[in-house]
């Protein structure tokens, strides 16, 4: 069996995680651990809670955890799950628009 991937938080995701209430932090931590463990397995990971988002500049996954959405990118060759953002579901569209704007500027 392949060893699990490790989860790394990008700067924005680390700030968002740090700002979450303690209960929400523990609620997000469990699914991220399962995602890292399951990433080593063949096939789709995360089941119905994970959805692939394809933007104009990049592709990433959205993990649904209660009212929060965790956007991540799997970097297979490094065995890393890079968390790009953790946002409340009501702020997801704004987060996506801001990300699309940054991708277009690059």
LINQUIUR-V672173 format. One record per residue. N is the residue number from 1. SS is DSSP state (h for helix, s for strand, l for the rest). PSI is psi in whole degrees, 0 to 359 (none if undefined). Layout:
n = <N N>
ss = <SS SS>
psi = <PSI PSI>
This chain:
n = <1 2 3 4 5 6 7 8 9 10 11 12 13 14 15 16 17 18 19 20 21 22 23 24 25 26 27 28 29 30 31 32 33 34 35 36 37 38 39 40 41 42 43 44 45 46 47 48 49 50 51 52 53 54 55 56 57 58 59 60 61 62 63 64 65 66 67 68 69 70 71 72 73 74 75 76 77 78 79 80 81 82 83 84 85 86 87 88 89 90 91 92 93 94 95 96 97 98 99 100 101 102 103 104 105 106>
ss = <l l l l l s s s s l h h h h h h h h h l l h h h h h h h h h h h h h h h h h l l l l l l l l h h h s s s s s l l l l s s s s s s s l l s s s s s s s s h h h l s s s s s s s s s h h h h h h h h h h h h h h h h h l>
psi = <138 145 153 157 165 151 129 137 128 169 314 320 322 318 315 318 316 326 350 148 154 316 317 323 314 329 326 324 317 306 328 321 318 321 316 320 316 343 335 346 149 155 182 134 146 346 221 343 349 134 137 130 123 113 187 330 340 174 137 172 150 122 124 122 94 233 359 154 129 116 129 162 128 125 92 314 336 356 54 138 109 116 119 327 153 112 156 147 329 340 3 315 319 319 316 317 316 320 319 320 321 323 323 331 340 none>
